[in-house]
Amino acid sequence: MNPQLLDKPVSESNQCLTLYDVSWEKLEAIEAALDDFQNVRLAYLYGTLDIMSPLSVEHEDGKTVIRRLLEVYFEYKGIRFYTRGSKTLGSIQLGARKEPDESFNLETKKEVPDIVIEVVVTSGGVNTLEIYRKIKVPEVWFWKKGKLALYHLQDEEYKQVERSELLPELDLKLFVRCANIPDQYDAVVEFRNQLREGQEEA
């Protein structure tokens, strides 16, 4: 990267570089300079920019198993869904932008995803929930160290919830237990089997 792009105050944490007082134009220049670097993620809010280094195996495994479990659940329950992946969200008008780890629309395709998944391995200076609040994402799921935290947008503020407002029948204890199974294939098979057993018992 061109060192002239990094002329603002900087702080560093493991796997994350945070820059302050970054204009939108500077953000775009940094993004262009990083274009050849695979898996580098940017998060921007109110002039603060987090540059997250190439994603770890832990991060990639976490987002993949959660995506696969959700897809199994959607298909099993007959919920129409559209995987949005890591499409960049935000705009210069909002002064915020981010690439989610995974995202989904339910029932219909929309510009803003209904559910965003964030796998947290490292943290920086940007408030992720504030970015999504400005974008008006209805529900944000954080996966960190084997635990799941859900936030639902209510009256333009996020409230932590014990159960998904969008997927109220989803057994989160079962979901988390399966997501913590080390092998992705085994996790999906176990989750699918438990869904079937639950249906038979009902």
Secondary structure in CASP SS format (residue, H / E / C, confidence):
PFRMAT SS
TARGET T0000
AUTHOR 0000-0000-0000
METHOD secondary structure of the structure
MODEL  1
M C 1.00
N C 1.00
P H 1.00
Q H 1.00
L H 1.00
L C 1.00
D C 1.00
K C 1.00
P C 1.00
V E 1.00
S E 1.00
E E 1.00
S E 1.00
N C 1.00
Q C 1.00
C E 1.00
L E 1.00
T E 1.00
L E 1.00
Y C 1.00
D C 1.00
V C 1.00
S C 1.00
W H 1.00
E H 1.00
K H 1.00
L H 1.00
E H 1.00
A H 1.00
I H 1.00
E H 1.00
A H 1.00
A H 1.00
L C 1.00
D C 1.00
D C 1.00
F C 1.00
Q C 1.00
N C 1.00
V C 1.00
R E 1.00
L E 1.00
A E 1.00
Y E 1.00
L E 1.00
Y C 1.00
G C 1.00
T E 1.00
L E 1.00
D E 1.00
I E 1.00
M E 1.00
S C 1.00
P C 1.00
L C 1.00
S C 1.00
V H 1.00
E H 1.00
H H 1.00
E H 1.00
D H 1.00
G H 1.00
K H 1.00
T H 1.00
V H 1.00
I H 1.00
R H 1.00
R H 1.00
L H 1.00
L H 1.00
E H 1.00
V H 1.00
Y H 1.00
F H 1.00
E H 1.00
Y H 1.00
K H 1.00
G C 1.00
I C 1.00
R C 1.00
F E 1.00
Y E 1.00
T E 1.00
R C 1.00
G C 1.00
S C 1.00
K C 1.00
T C 1.00
L E 1.00
G E 1.00
S E 1.00
I C 1.00
Q C 1.00
L C 1.00
G C 1.00
A E 1.00
R E 1.00
K E 1.00
E C 1.00
P C 1.00
D C 1.00
E E 1.00
S E 1.00
F E 1.00
N E 1.00
L E 1.00
E C 1.00
T C 1.00
K C 1.00
K C 1.00
E C 1.00
V C 1.00
P C 1.00
D C 1.00
I E 1.00
V E 1.00
I E 1.00
E E 1.00
V E 1.00
V C 1.00
V C 1.00
T C 1.00
S C 1.00
G C 1.00
G C 1.00
V C 1.00
N C 1.00
T H 1.00
L H 1.00
E H 1.00
I H 1.00
Y H 1.00
R H 1.00
K H 1.00
I H 1.00
K C 1.00
V C 1.00
P C 1.00
E E 1.00
V E 1.00
W E 1.00
F E 1.00
W E 1.00
K E 1.00
K C 1.00
G C 1.00
K E 1.00
L E 1.00
A E 1.00
L E 1.00
Y E 1.00
H E 1.00
L E 1.00
Q E 1.00
D C 1.00
E C 1.00
E E 1.00
Y E 1.00
K E 1.00
Q E 1.00
V E 1.00
E C 1.00
R C 1.00
S C 1.00
E C 1.00
L C 1.00
L C 1.00
P C 1.00
E C 1.00
L C 1.00
D C 1.00
L H 1.00
K H 1.00
L H 1.00
F H 1.00
V H 1.00
R H 1.00
C H 1.00
A H 1.00
N C 1.00
I C 1.00
P C 1.00
D C 1.00
Q H 1.00
Y H 1.00
D H 1.00
A H 1.00
V H 1.00
V H 1.00
E H 1.00
F H 1.00
R H 1.00
N H 1.00
Q H 1.00
L H 1.00
R H 1.00
E H 1.00
G H 1.00
Q H 1.00
E H 1.00
E H 1.00
A C 1.00
END
